[in-house]
């Protein structure tokens, strides 16, 4: 299963652009300017990339993303076999108060802690 997951994930390492970005929200106290909330990032990534991930994979995006071009945050896909893969989310543009996001999975799978 690990080889299958790694193979599938290798195919997903290309970037995925989200044409309809999330609305920007007022920033949390630790950030200045508008932000894209973790739930919005997760929803877009799951809609665009989720169907291509192994069944049972889950995504965690713990941090808000500053709604500024080139701002980044990191999310993590947890695979059913215990492995995981990071995903970098980058703001590519802001249009009419909406952030367009680019999703790029890491090149390598992180082994499960028990491996």
Beta strands, then each sheet from edge to edge (+ up, - down):
strand 1: 16-23
strand 2: 35-36
strand 3: 58-60
strand 4: 65-66
strand 5: 72-78
strand 6: 84-95
strand 7: 98-105
sheet 1: 1+ 7- 6+ 5- 3+
sheet 2: 2+ 4-
end
